[in-house]
Amino acid sequence: MYTFEFRTGRVSIDHAKCDGCTSYACAKACNLYGSGILSIEKDRPVLTIPLEEAKRSCTECLACEVGCHLRGRQAITILLPIMGLKEFKGTVHVDSTE
């Protein structure tokens, strides 16, 4: 698993799932909508910058994950914790009749 952190979360890329991918949708999306910190080396997405710099340079646009899920091999997962979400979910009542 290839991972890197950004300001508020973490990107995980399962390189085993990248095998056979020819769309490179993750890196294309990062370059088009994000900060262009992903490139393809040996048919796998990797950072173009040092790990520590990714914390400052990633724009947190989520484009790499969306691109991979729509046109790639679903290899990217972004963990983006939201403080208080678990507690909020516990207070919400869902009415199935609506």
Biopython code that builds the backbone (N, CA, C, O; Angstrom):
import numpy as np
from Bio.PDB.StructureBuilder import StructureBuilder

atoms = [
    (1, "MET", "N", (0.846, -1.174, 0.000)),
    (1, "MET", "CA", (0.000, 0.000, 0.000)),
    (1, "MET", "C", (0.895, 1.242, 0.000)),
    (1, "MET", "O", (1.793, 1.364, 0.833)),
    (2, "TYR", "N", (0.650, 2.142, -0.918)),
    (2, "TYR", "CA", (1.392, 3.395, -1.033)),
    (2, "TYR", "C", (0.523, 4.471, -0.397)),
    (2, "TYR", "O", (-0.603, 4.692, -0.842)),
    (3, "THR", "N", (1.017, 5.139, 0.624)),
    (3, "THR", "CA", (0.209, 6.142, 1.304)),
    (3, "THR", "C", (0.988, 7.438, 1.492)),
    (3, "THR", "O", (2.216, 7.450, 1.566)),
    (4, "PHE", "N", (0.233, 8.520, 1.565)),
    (4, "PHE", "CA", (0.817, 9.802, 1.950)),
    (4, "PHE", "C", (-0.255, 10.637, 2.621)),
    (4, "PHE", "O", (-1.448, 10.487, 2.357)),
    (5, "GLU", "N", (0.195, 11.514, 3.489)),
    (5, "GLU", "CA", (-0.713, 12.377, 4.234)),
    (5, "GLU", "C", (-0.754, 13.758, 3.610)),
    (5, "GLU", "O", (0.215, 14.234, 3.018)),
    (6, "PHE", "N", (-1.913, 14.385, 3.764)),
    (6, "PHE", "CA", (-2.055, 15.791, 3.409)),
    (6, "PHE", "C", (-2.575, 16.508, 4.646)),
    (6, "PHE", "O", (-2.680, 15.891, 5.705)),
    (7, "ARG", "N", (-2.897, 17.769, 4.546)),
    (7, "ARG", "CA", (-3.225, 18.567, 5.737)),
    (7, "ARG", "C", (-4.245, 17.915, 6.663)),
    (7, "ARG", "O", (-4.033, 17.878, 7.875)),
    (8, "THR", "N", (-5.336, 17.405, 6.126)),
    (8, "THR", "CA", (-6.418, 16.915, 6.983)),
    (8, "THR", "C", (-6.740, 15.439, 6.797)),
    (8, "THR", "O", (-7.707, 14.952, 7.382)),
    (9, "GLY", "N", (-5.971, 14.719, 6.011)),
    (9, "GLY", "CA", (-6.288, 13.316, 5.786)),
    (9, "GLY", "C", (-5.141, 12.525, 5.203)),
    (9, "GLY", "O", (-3.974, 12.904, 5.303)),
    (10, "ARG", "N", (-5.515, 11.398, 4.581)),
    (10, "ARG", "CA", (-4.499, 10.495, 4.029)),
    (10, "ARG", "C", (-5.020, 9.842, 2.748)),
    (10, "ARG", "O", (-6.191, 9.477, 2.646)),
    (11, "VAL", "N", (-4.118, 9.707, 1.780)),
    (11, "VAL", "CA", (-4.395, 9.008, 0.524)),
    (11, "VAL", "C", (-3.718, 7.644, 0.589)),
    (11, "VAL", "O", (-2.540, 7.545, 0.931)),
    (12, "SER", "N", (-4.459, 6.603, 0.263)),
    (12, "SER", "CA", (-3.902, 5.250, 0.181)),
    (12, "SER", "C", (-4.125, 4.734, -1.232)),
    (12, "SER", "O", (-5.232, 4.803, -1.766)),
    (13, "ILE", "N", (-3.053, 4.214, -1.831)),
    (13, "ILE", "CA", (-3.132, 3.675, -3.192)),
    (13, "ILE", "C", (-2.705, 2.216, -3.145)),
    (13, "ILE", "O", (-1.578, 1.904, -2.761)),
    (14, "ASP", "N", (-3.594, 1.339, -3.529)),
    (14, "ASP", "CA", (-3.299, -0.091, -3.575)),
    (14, "ASP", "C", (-2.661, -0.388, -4.930)),
    (14, "ASP", "O", (-3.359, -0.627, -5.916)),
    (15, "HIS", "N", (-1.343, -0.371, -4.969)),
    (15, "HIS", "CA", (-0.628, -0.557, -6.229)),
    (15, "HIS", "C", (-0.940, -1.899, -6.894)),
    (15, "HIS", "O", (-0.821, -2.015, -8.113)),
    (16, "ALA", "N", (-1.331, -2.900, -6.131)),
    (16, "ALA", "CA", (-1.692, -4.194, -6.728)),
    (16, "ALA", "C", (-2.908, -4.043, -7.638)),
    (16, "ALA", "O", (-3.011, -4.724, -8.658)),
    (17, "LYS", "N", (-3.830, -3.151, -7.270)),
    (17, "LYS", "CA", (-5.004, -2.912, -8.108)),
    (17, "LYS", "C", (-4.659, -2.105, -9.359)),
    (17, "LYS", "O", (-5.411, -2.118, -10.334)),
    (18, "CYS", "N", (-3.532, -1.407, -9.334)),
    (18, "CYS", "CA", (-3.120, -0.597, -10.480)),
    (18, "CYS", "C", (-2.617, -1.456, -11.641)),
    (18, "CYS", "O", (-2.581, -0.996, -12.783)),
    (19, "ASP", "N", (-2.232, -2.697, -11.357)),
    (19, "ASP", "CA", (-1.727, -3.585, -12.412)),
    (19, "ASP", "C", (-2.751, -3.702, -13.528)),
    (19, "ASP", "O", (-3.904, -4.061, -13.286)),
    (20, "GLY", "N", (-2.341, -3.406, -14.723)),
    (20, "GLY", "CA", (-3.213, -3.489, -15.893)),
    (20, "GLY", "C", (-3.953, -2.210, -16.217)),
    (20, "GLY", "O", (-4.613, -2.130, -17.253)),
    (21, "CYS", "N", (-3.861, -1.210, -15.359)),
    (21, "CYS", "CA", (-4.539, 0.060, -15.629)),
    (21, "CYS", "C", (-3.809, 0.787, -16.757)),
    (21, "CYS", "O", (-2.583, 0.901, -16.743)),
    (22, "THR", "N", (-4.553, 1.264, -17.705)),
    (22, "THR", "CA", (-3.962, 2.031, -18.802)),
    (22, "THR", "C", (-4.541, 3.436, -18.901)),
    (22, "THR", "O", (-4.107, 4.233, -19.732)),
    (23, "SER", "N", (-5.525, 3.741, -18.050)),
    (23, "SER", "CA", (-6.155, 5.064, -18.122)),
    (23, "SER", "C", (-5.334, 6.130, -17.396)),
    (23, "SER", "O", (-5.340, 7.295, -17.792)),
    (24, "TYR", "N", (-4.631, 5.733, -16.337)),
    (24, "TYR", "CA", (-3.877, 6.670, -15.496)),
    (24, "TYR", "C", (-4.750, 7.852, -15.093)),
    (24, "TYR", "O", (-4.289, 8.990, -15.001)),
    (25, "ALA", "N", (-6.014, 7.550, -14.856)),
    (25, "ALA", "CA", (-7.005, 8.576, -14.539)),
    (25, "ALA", "C", (-6.663, 9.356, -13.280)),
    (25, "ALA", "O", (-6.980, 10.542, -13.181)),
    (26, "CYS", "N", (-6.022, 8.707, -12.320)),
    (26, "CYS", "CA", (-5.684, 9.387, -11.060)),
    (26, "CYS", "C", (-4.707, 10.536, -11.310)),
    (26, "CYS", "O", (-4.936, 11.660, -10.864)),
    (27, "ALA", "N", (-3.636, 10.254, -12.013)),
    (27, "ALA", "CA", (-2.621, 11.279, -12.275)),
    (27, "ALA", "C", (-3.169, 12.352, -13.216)),
    (27, "ALA", "O", (-2.863, 13.533, -13.052)),
    (28, "LYS", "N", (-3.964, 11.957, -14.186)),
    (28, "LYS", "CA", (-4.565, 12.941, -15.100)),
    (28, "LYS", "C", (-5.483, 13.885, -14.333)),
    (28, "LYS", "O", (-5.458, 15.096, -14.552)),
    (29, "ALA", "N", (-6.298, 13.327, -13.429)),
    (29, "ALA", "CA", (-7.213, 14.159, -12.640)),
    (29, "ALA", "C", (-6.444, 15.084, -11.705)),
    (29, "ALA", "O", (-6.807, 16.248, -11.538)),
    (30, "CYS", "N", (-5.381, 14.562, -11.095)),
    (30, "CYS", "CA", (-4.559, 15.381, -10.196)),
    (30, "CYS", "C", (-3.940, 16.554, -10.958)),
    (30, "CYS", "O", (-3.873, 17.672, -10.446)),
    (31, "ASN", "N", (-3.499, 16.292, -12.163)),
    (31, "ASN", "CA", (-2.897, 17.363, -12.963)),
    (31, "ASN", "C", (-3.927, 18.358, -13.470)),
    (31, "ASN", "O", (-3.634, 19.547, -13.593)),
    (32, "LEU", "N", (-5.138, 17.880, -13.766)),
    (32, "LEU", "CA", (-6.168, 18.753, -14.311)),
    (32, "LEU", "C", (-6.882, 19.562, -13.227)),
    (32, "LEU", "O", (-7.137, 20.753, -13.407)),
    (33, "TYR", "N", (-7.206, 18.918, -12.103)),
    (33, "TYR", "CA", (-8.013, 19.567, -11.067)),
    (33, "TYR", "C", (-7.259, 19.869, -9.774)),
    (33, "TYR", "O", (-7.691, 20.709, -8.984)),
    (34, "GLY", "N", (-6.153, 19.197, -9.560)),
    (34, "GLY", "CA", (-5.409, 19.349, -8.305)),
    (34, "GLY", "C", (-4.117, 20.099, -8.495)),
    (34, "GLY", "O", (-4.009, 20.994, -9.333)),
    (35, "SER", "N", (-3.149, 19.719, -7.707)),
    (35, "SER", "CA", (-1.867, 20.424, -7.726)),
    (35, "SER", "C", (-0.802, 19.697, -8.546)),
    (35, "SER", "O", (0.351, 20.127, -8.581)),
    (36, "GLY", "N", (-1.175, 18.605, -9.201)),
    (36, "GLY", "CA", (-0.236, 17.904, -10.070)),
    (36, "GLY", "C", (0.871, 17.181, -9.322)),
    (36, "GLY", "O", (2.001, 17.104, -9.805)),
    (37, "ILE", "N", (0.554, 16.648, -8.142)),
    (37, "ILE", "CA", (1.593, 15.987, -7.355)),
    (37, "ILE", "C", (1.710, 14.498, -7.648)),
    (37, "ILE", "O", (2.598, 13.839, -7.107)),
    (38, "LEU", "N", (0.838, 13.950, -8.489)),
    (38, "LEU", "CA", (0.923, 12.539, -8.857)),
    (38, "LEU", "C", (1.436, 12.383, -10.281)),
    (38, "LEU", "O", (1.075, 13.141, -11.181)),
    (39, "SER", "N", (2.284, 11.385, -10.458)),
    (39, "SER", "CA", (2.725, 11.011, -11.800)),
    (39, "SER", "C", (2.738, 9.485, -11.857)),
    (39, "SER", "O", (2.546, 8.813, -10.844)),
    (40, "ILE", "N", (2.961, 8.961, -13.030)),
    (40, "ILE", "CA", (2.984, 7.511, -13.219)),
    (40, "ILE", "C", (4.428, 7.066, -13.430)),
    (40, "ILE", "O", (5.122, 7.561, -14.318)),
    (41, "GLU", "N", (4.864, 6.131, -12.602)),
    (41, "GLU", "CA", (6.188, 5.510, -12.750)),
    (41, "GLU", "C", (5.997, 4.006, -12.708)),
    (41, "GLU", "O", (5.391, 3.479, -11.775)),
    (42, "LYS", "N", (6.505, 3.323, -13.705)),
    (42, "LYS", "CA", (6.353, 1.870, -13.797)),
    (42, "LYS", "C", (4.884, 1.468, -13.696)),
    (42, "LYS", "O", (4.538, 0.504, -13.013)),
    (43, "ASP", "N", (4.030, 2.218, -14.381)),
    (43, "ASP", "CA", (2.589, 1.977, -14.460)),
    (43, "ASP", "C", (1.848, 2.133, -13.137)),
    (43, "ASP", "O", (0.759, 1.583, -12.971)),
    (44, "ARG", "N", (2.425, 2.875, -12.196)),
    (44, "ARG", "CA", (1.780, 3.074, -10.899)),
    (44, "ARG", "C", (1.886, 4.535, -10.478)),
    (44, "ARG", "O", (2.904, 5.181, -10.722)),
    (45, "PRO", "N", (0.832, 5.057, -9.842)),
    (45, "PRO", "CA", (0.888, 6.450, -9.388)),
    (45, "PRO", "C", (1.798, 6.610, -8.176)),
    (45, "PRO", "O", (1.754, 5.821, -7.232)),
    (46, "VAL", "N", (2.618, 7.646, -8.229)),
    (46, "VAL", "CA", (3.527, 7.992, -7.130)),
    (46, "VAL", "C", (3.599, 9.511, -7.026)),
    (46, "VAL", "O", (3.239, 10.234, -7.955)),
    (47, "LEU", "N", (4.067, 9.969, -5.889)),
    (47, "LEU", "CA", (4.248, 11.410, -5.704)),
    (47, "LEU", "C", (5.408, 11.925, -6.543)),
    (47, "LEU", "O", (6.416, 11.242, -6.724)),
    (48, "THR", "N", (5.248, 13.123, -7.043)),
    (48, "THR", "CA", (6.334, 13.788, -7.764)),
    (48, "THR", "C", (7.175, 14.631, -6.816)),
    (48, "THR", "O", (8.188, 15.207, -7.211)),
    (49, "ILE", "N", (6.743, 14.694, -5.567)),
    (49, "ILE", "CA", (7.379, 15.523, -4.547)),
    (49, "ILE", "C", (7.666, 14.655, -3.316)),
    (49, "ILE", "O", (7.115, 13.560, -3.201)),
    (50, "PRO", "N", (8.513, 15.121, -2.398)),
    (50, "PRO", "CA", (8.762, 14.365, -1.171)),
    (50, "PRO", "C", (7.492, 14.232, -0.317)),
    (50, "PRO", "O", (6.611, 15.090, -0.364)),
    (51, "LEU", "N", (7.412, 13.156, 0.454)),
    (51, "LEU", "CA", (6.249, 12.902, 1.318)),
    (51, "LEU", "C", (5.899, 14.102, 2.187)),
    (51, "LEU", "O", (4.730, 14.476, 2.282)),
    (52, "GLU", "N", (6.881, 14.699, 2.812)),
    (52, "GLU", "CA", (6.633, 15.837, 3.700)),
    (52, "GLU", "C", (6.025, 17.024, 2.958)),
    (52, "GLU", "O", (5.210, 17.761, 3.513)),
    (53, "GLU", "N", (6.422, 17.199, 1.715)),
    (53, "GLU", "CA", (5.889, 18.316, 0.932)),
    (53, "GLU", "C", (4.434, 18.089, 0.536)),
    (53, "GLU", "O", (3.695, 19.050, 0.324)),
    (54, "ALA", "N", (4.017, 16.835, 0.436)),
    (54, "ALA", "CA", (2.629, 16.522, 0.076)),
    (54, "ALA", "C", (1.662, 17.093, 1.100)),
    (54, "ALA", "O", (0.540, 17.462, 0.752)),
    (55, "LYS", "N", (2.078, 17.170, 2.348)),
    (55, "LYS", "CA", (1.220, 17.724, 3.400)),
    (55, "LYS", "C", (0.849, 19.172, 3.107)),
    (55, "LYS", "O", (-0.230, 19.633, 3.482)),
    (56, "ARG", "N", (1.738, 19.878, 2.443)),
    (56, "ARG", "CA", (1.490, 21.288, 2.116)),
    (56, "ARG", "C", (0.949, 21.474, 0.706)),
    (56, "ARG", "O", (0.205, 22.421, 0.451)),
    (57, "SER", "N", (1.312, 20.587, -0.212)),
    (57, "SER", "CA", (1.031, 20.819, -1.629)),
    (57, "SER", "C", (-0.278, 20.225, -2.130)),
    (57, "SER", "O", (-0.852, 20.728, -3.096)),
    (58, "CYS", "N", (-0.757, 19.165, -1.491)),
    (58, "CYS", "CA", (-2.008, 18.555, -1.933)),
    (58, "CYS", "C", (-3.149, 19.530, -1.672)),
    (58, "CYS", "O", (-3.259, 20.075, -0.574)),
    (59, "THR", "N", (-3.992, 19.754, -2.667)),
    (59, "THR", "CA", (-5.102, 20.695, -2.521)),
    (59, "THR", "C", (-6.347, 20.041, -1.939)),
    (59, "THR", "O", (-7.363, 20.707, -1.741)),
    (60, "GLU", "N", (-6.277, 18.750, -1.666)),
    (60, "GLU", "CA", (-7.390, 18.005, -1.069)),
    (60, "GLU", "C", (-8.637, 18.052, -1.949)),
    (60, "GLU", "O", (-9.759, 18.096, -1.446)),
    (61, "CYS", "N", (-8.431, 18.043, -3.256)),
    (61, "CYS", "CA", (-9.558, 18.161, -4.184)),
    (61, "CYS", "C", (-10.300, 16.841, -4.391)),
    (61, "CYS", "O", (-11.425, 16.842, -4.890)),
    (62, "LEU", "N", (-9.693, 15.725, -4.018)),
    (62, "LEU", "CA", (-10.265, 14.380, -4.137)),
    (62, "LEU", "C", (-10.331, 13.879, -5.581)),
    (62, "LEU", "O", (-10.882, 12.808, -5.837)),
    (63, "ALA", "N", (-9.781, 14.633, -6.514)),
    (63, "ALA", "CA", (-9.868, 14.281, -7.935)),
    (63, "ALA", "C", (-9.201, 12.947, -8.250)),
    (63, "ALA", "O", (-9.692, 12.204, -9.099)),
    (64, "CYS", "N", (-8.096, 12.629, -7.587)),
    (64, "CYS", "CA", (-7.402, 11.369, -7.872)),
    (64, "CYS", "C", (-8.293, 10.180, -7.543)),
    (64, "CYS", "O", (-8.354, 9.213, -8.302)),
    (65, "GLU", "N", (-8.985, 10.254, -6.409)),
    (65, "GLU", "CA", (-9.874, 9.156, -6.006)),
    (65, "GLU", "C", (-11.064, 9.038, -6.954)),
    (65, "GLU", "O", (-11.410, 7.938, -7.387)),
    (66, "VAL", "N", (-11.681, 10.153, -7.271)),
    (66, "VAL", "CA", (-12.832, 10.130, -8.170)),
    (66, "VAL", "C", (-12.426, 9.628, -9.549)),
    (66, "VAL", "O", (-13.115, 8.785, -10.123)),
    (67, "GLY", "N", (-11.323, 10.129, -10.086)),
    (67, "GLY", "CA", (-10.849, 9.686, -11.394)),
    (67, "GLY", "C", (-10.566, 8.201, -11.426)),
    (67, "GLY", "O", (-10.931, 7.511, -12.377)),
    (68, "CYS", "N", (-9.905, 7.702, -10.370)),
    (68, "CYS", "CA", (-9.579, 6.279, -10.291)),
    (68, "CYS", "C", (-10.837, 5.429, -10.205)),
    (68, "CYS", "O", (-10.914, 4.368, -10.824)),
    (69, "HIS", "N", (-11.819, 5.883, -9.445)),
    (69, "HIS", "CA", (-13.046, 5.109, -9.298)),
    (69, "HIS", "C", (-13.896, 5.133, -10.566)),
    (69, "HIS", "O", (-14.566, 4.148, -10.876)),
    (70, "LEU", "N", (-13.878, 6.231, -11.294)),
    (70, "LEU", "CA", (-14.693, 6.315, -12.512)),
    (70, "LEU", "C", (-14.026, 5.709, -13.736)),
    (70, "LEU", "O", (-14.697, 5.086, -14.559)),
    (71, "ARG", "N", (-12.703, 5.883, -13.871)),
    (71, "ARG", "CA", (-12.024, 5.466, -15.100)),
    (71, "ARG", "C", (-10.837, 4.537, -14.870)),
    (71, "ARG", "O", (-10.190, 4.092, -15.818)),
    (72, "GLY", "N", (-10.561, 4.252, -13.612)),
    (72, "GLY", "CA", (-9.414, 3.406, -13.280)),
    (72, "GLY", "C", (-9.835, 2.072, -12.702)),
    (72, "GLY", "O", (-10.779, 1.438, -13.174)),
    (73, "ARG", "N", (-9.115, 1.656, -11.669)),
    (73, "ARG", "CA", (-9.337, 0.324, -11.099)),
    (73, "ARG", "C", (-9.681, 0.357, -9.614)),
    (73, "ARG", "O", (-9.454, -0.615, -8.893)),
    (74, "GLN", "N", (-10.231, 1.485, -9.165)),
    (74, "GLN", "CA", (-10.679, 1.639, -7.779)),
    (74, "GLN", "C", (-9.560, 1.330, -6.783)),
    (74, "GLN", "O", (-9.773, 0.627, -5.795)),
    (75, "ALA", "N", (-8.393, 1.852, -7.048)),
    (75, "ALA", "CA", (-7.221, 1.585, -6.222)),
    (75, "ALA", "C", (-6.955, 2.658, -5.172)),
    (75, "ALA", "O", (-6.135, 2.450, -4.278)),
    (76, "ILE", "N", (-7.629, 3.794, -5.261)),
    (76, "ILE", "CA", (-7.339, 4.913, -4.363)),
    (76, "ILE", "C", (-8.467, 5.113, -3.363)),
    (76, "ILE", "O", (-9.648, 5.118, -3.713)),
    (77, "THR", "N", (-8.070, 5.277, -2.116)),
    (77, "THR", "CA", (-9.008, 5.593, -1.045)),
    (77, "THR", "C", (-8.468, 6.795, -0.296)),
    (77, "THR", "O", (-7.293, 6.841, 0.067)),
    (78, "ILE", "N", (-9.333, 7.761, -0.070)),
    (78, "ILE", "CA", (-8.946, 8.937, 0.691)),
    (78, "ILE", "C", (-9.685, 8.901, 2.021)),
    (78, "ILE", "O", (-10.911, 8.803, 2.064)),
    (79, "LEU", "N", (-8.922, 8.982, 3.099)),
    (79, "LEU", "CA", (-9.487, 9.067, 4.432)),
    (79, "LEU", "C", (-9.503, 10.537, 4.809)),
    (79, "LEU", "O", (-8.460, 11.187, 4.886)),
    (80, "LEU", "N", (-10.684, 11.043, 5.039)),
    (80, "LEU", "CA", (-10.845, 12.450, 5.366)),
    (80, "LEU", "C", (-11.738, 12.554, 6.606)),
    (80, "LEU", "O", (-12.946, 12.757, 6.491)),
    (81, "PRO", "N", (-11.139, 12.413, 7.786)),
    (81, "PRO", "CA", (-11.931, 12.438, 9.012)),
    (81, "PRO", "C", (-12.645, 13.776, 9.194)),
    (81, "PRO", "O", (-12.094, 14.838, 8.906)),
    (82, "ILE", "N", (-13.860, 13.700, 9.670)),
    (82, "ILE", "CA", (-14.642, 14.897, 9.949)),
    (82, "ILE", "C", (-14.946, 14.895, 11.439)),
    (82, "ILE", "O", (-15.712, 14.060, 11.920)),
    (83, "MET", "N", (-14.352, 15.816, 12.161)),
    (83, "MET", "CA", (-14.529, 15.871, 13.607)),
    (83, "MET", "C", (-16.008, 16.045, 13.952)),
    (83, "MET", "O", (-16.692, 16.910, 13.404)),
    (84, "GLY", "N", (-16.485, 15.206, 14.869)),
    (84, "GLY", "CA", (-17.860, 15.307, 15.333)),
    (84, "GLY", "C", (-18.877, 14.562, 14.491)),
    (84, "GLY", "O", (-20.052, 14.518, 14.854)),
    (85, "LEU", "N", (-18.459, 13.967, 13.361)),
    (85, "LEU", "CA", (-19.416, 13.294, 12.482)),
    (85, "LEU", "C", (-20.058, 12.088, 13.158)),
    (85, "LEU", "O", (-21.268, 11.887, 13.046)),
    (86, "LYS", "N", (-19.267, 11.291, 13.854)),
    (86, "LYS", "CA", (-19.805, 10.095, 14.517)),
    (86, "LYS", "C", (-20.871, 10.494, 15.546)),
    (86, "LYS", "O", (-21.939, 9.885, 15.611)),
    (87, "GLU", "N", (-20.575, 11.501, 16.333)),
    (87, "GLU", "CA", (-21.537, 11.968, 17.328)),
    (87, "GLU", "C", (-22.796, 12.530, 16.660)),
    (87, "GLU", "O", (-23.908, 12.288, 17.130)),
    (88, "PHE", "N", (-22.628, 13.266, 15.585)),
    (88, "PHE", "CA", (-23.762, 13.832, 14.864)),
    (88, "PHE", "C", (-24.658, 12.729, 14.308)),
    (88, "PHE", "O", (-25.883, 12.807, 14.396)),
    (89, "LYS", "N", (-24.032, 11.700, 13.736)),
    (89, "LYS", "CA", (-24.814, 10.595, 13.177)),
    (89, "LYS", "C", (-25.667, 9.934, 14.253)),
    (89, "LYS", "O", (-26.761, 9.451, 13.963)),
    (90, "GLY", "N", (-25.181, 9.909, 15.480)),
    (90, "GLY", "CA", (-25.930, 9.313, 16.569)),
    (90, "GLY", "C", (-27.146, 10.125, 16.980)),
    (90, "GLY", "O", (-28.027, 9.614, 17.672)),
    (91, "THR", "N", (-27.205, 11.373, 16.565)),
    (91, "THR", "CA", (-28.345, 12.240, 16.946)),
    (91, "THR", "C", (-29.387, 12.337, 15.841)),
    (91, "THR", "O", (-30.468, 12.880, 16.070)),
    (92, "VAL", "N", (-29.099, 11.834, 14.669)),
    (92, "VAL", "CA", (-30.003, 11.972, 13.530)),
    (92, "VAL", "C", (-31.022, 10.837, 13.539)),
    (92, "VAL", "O", (-30.664, 9.665, 13.659)),
    (93, "HIS", "N", (-32.266, 11.193, 13.414)),
    (93, "HIS", "CA", (-33.339, 10.198, 13.314)),
    (93, "HIS", "C", (-33.815, 10.167, 11.874)),
    (93, "HIS", "O", (-34.202, 11.192, 11.312)),
    (94, "VAL", "N", (-33.783, 8.999, 11.290)),
    (94, "VAL", "CA", (-34.214, 8.834, 9.902)),
    (94, "VAL", "C", (-35.607, 8.215, 9.913)),
    (94, "VAL", "O", (-35.819, 7.143, 10.479)),
    (95, "ASP", "N", (-36.539, 8.897, 9.288)),
    (95, "ASP", "CA", (-37.916, 8.403, 9.192)),
    (95, "ASP", "C", (-38.070, 7.712, 7.855)),
    (95, "ASP", "O", (-38.005, 8.359, 6.810)),
    (96, "SER", "N", (-38.272, 6.413, 7.874)),
    (96, "SER", "CA", (-38.355, 5.634, 6.627)),
    (96, "SER", "C", (-39.641, 5.852, 5.874)),
    (96, "SER", "O", (-39.789, 5.335, 4.767)),
    (97, "THR", "N", (-40.597, 6.611, 6.434)),
    (97, "THR", "CA", (-41.862, 6.854, 5.741)),
    (97, "THR", "C", (-41.821, 8.097, 4.874)),
    (97, "THR", "O", (-42.765, 8.380, 4.136)),
    (98, "GLU", "N", (-40.728, 8.836, 4.962)),
    (98, "GLU", "CA", (-40.641, 10.077, 4.168)),
    (98, "GLU", "C", (-40.275, 9.790, 2.746)),
    (98, "GLU", "O", (-40.158, 10.713, 1.940)),
]
sb = StructureBuilder()
sb.init_structure("model")
sb.init_model(0)
sb.init_chain("A")
sb.init_seg("    ")
for serial, (resi, resn, name, xyz) in enumerate(atoms, 1):
    if name == "N":
        sb.init_residue(resn, " ", resi, " ")
    sb.init_atom(name, np.array(xyz, "f"), 0.0, 1.0, " ", f" {name:<3s}", serial, name[0])
structure = sb.get_structure()
